[in-house]
Amino acid sequence: MQEQRKTLRGPSQAVLKAAKSMYNMLPILGGVMLLIGLVNTWVPKTLYTSIFSKNPLLDVFTGDVLGSILAGNPITSYILGGELLTQGVSLLAITAFIVAWVTVGIVQLPAEALILGKRFAITRIIISFGFAIIIAMITVLILGII
């Protein structure tokens, strides 16, 4: 007589799989958070101001690249953006920096590629990089109209 194996079906199986996946991702996510914290601590905030050239077109690209490489939380980016604005950096560059800082995050690429797949992660980063510039331009345009 064959022994039938009791298996879970339906939502309970999905919940167990999701919980197991989250548990397996914890070390990866923890490592990414630690790496972001180290980068934010080691890079002096005065470096950001010295990188911008006061050329709006070049600065929007610089802000996008800088925000993409470094990653952080929105609260920190608003404080940093305010400081850059008082230092004379253009609003276009700061907006591109903030959008890329929060959405792109190249620092997170290895973990994201491992969890979601390399092709998806790279595609998302490329699209987010491009849209950071577009969103910055639209935001500054709307603020100019208001």
C-alpha positions in Angstrom: 0.0 0.0 0.0 1.4 3.3 -1.0 1.6 6.0 1.6 0.1 9.2 0.4 2.0 12.3 1.2 0.0 15.1 2.7 0.7 18.4 0.9 -0.6 21.9 1.4 -2.4 23.4 -1.5 -3.7 26.8 -2.3 -2.9 30.0 -0.4 -1.2 28.3 2.6 1.4 26.8 0.2 2.0 30.2 -1.4 2.4 31.9 2.0 4.9 29.3 3.1 6.9 29.7 -0.1 6.9 33.4 0.2 8.1 33.3 3.9 10.9 30.9 3.0 12.0 33.2 0.1 12.0 36.2 2.5 14.0 34.3 5.1 16.6 33.3 2.4 16.8 37.0 1.2 17.5 38.5 4.7 21.3 38.1 4.6 21.4 39.7 1.1 19.1 42.6 2.1 21.1 43.1 5.3 24.3 43.3 3.3 22.9 45.8 0.9 21.7 48.0 3.7 25.1 47.9 5.4 26.8 48.7 2.1 24.6 51.7 1.6 25.2 52.9 5.1 29.0 52.6 4.6 28.9 54.6 1.4 26.8 57.3 3.0 29.2 57.5 5.9 32.4 57.4 3.9 31.5 59.9 1.2 31.8 63.4 2.6 28.8 65.7 1.8 31.1 68.4 0.5 32.2 66.1 -2.3 28.7 66.4 -3.8 29.0 70.1 -4.2 32.4 70.0 -5.8 31.3 67.6 -8.5 28.7 69.9 -10.0 29.9 72.3 -12.7 27.2 75.0 -12.7 26.3 73.8 -16.3 22.6 72.8 -16.1 22.8 70.2 -18.9 26.0 68.6 -17.6 24.8 68.8 -14.0 21.5 67.0 -14.7 23.5 64.1 -16.1 26.1 64.3 -13.2 23.2 64.3 -10.7 21.7 61.3 -12.3 25.0 59.4 -12.3 25.9 60.3 -8.8 22.4 59.5 -7.5 22.5 56.2 -9.3 25.9 55.1 -7.9 25.1 56.2 -4.4 21.8 55.0 -2.9 19.9 56.2 0.1 16.6 56.9 1.7 14.4 59.8 0.7 14.8 61.7 4.0 18.6 61.9 3.6 18.2 63.0 -0.1 15.9 65.9 0.8 18.4 67.2 3.4 21.3 66.8 0.9 19.2 68.4 -1.8 18.5 71.4 0.3 22.2 71.8 1.1 23.1 71.5 -2.6 20.5 74.1 -3.5 22.0 76.6 -1.0 25.4 75.9 -2.5 24.1 77.1 -5.9 23.6 73.7 -7.7 20.7 73.9 -10.2 17.2 72.5 -9.2 17.3 70.3 -12.3 20.5 68.6 -11.2 19.2 68.2 -7.6 15.9 66.7 -8.8 17.7 64.2 -11.0 20.0 63.4 -8.1 17.2 62.8 -5.7 15.1 60.7 -8.1 18.1 58.5 -9.0 19.3 58.3 -5.4 15.9 56.8 -4.4 15.0 54.7 -7.5 18.2 53.5 -9.3 20.7 52.3 -6.8 23.5 50.5 -8.6 24.8 49.5 -5.2 21.8 47.2 -4.9 22.3 45.6 -8.4 24.0 42.4 -7.2 21.3 41.6 -4.6 18.5 42.5 -7.0 20.0 40.4 -9.8 20.3 37.5 -7.4 16.7 37.8 -6.2 14.8 39.0 -9.3 17.2 38.0 -12.2 20.0 39.7 -13.9 18.1 40.8 -17.0 15.3 42.3 -15.0 17.6 44.1 -12.6 19.7 45.7 -15.4 16.6 46.6 -17.4 15.1 48.3 -14.4 18.2 50.2 -13.7 18.5 51.5 -17.3 14.9 52.5 -17.4 15.1 54.2 -14.0 18.2 56.1 -15.0 16.5 57.5 -18.1 13.3 58.3 -16.3 15.2 60.1 -13.5 16.3 62.7 -16.1 12.9 63.0 -17.6 11.1 63.3 -14.3 13.7 66.0 -13.2 13.0 68.0 -16.4 9.2 67.7 -16.0 9.3 68.6 -12.3 11.4 71.7 -12.9 9.2 72.7 -15.9 6.1 72.4 -13.7 7.7 74.4 -10.9 8.7 77.1 -13.4 5.1 77.3 -14.5 3.7 77.6 -11.0 
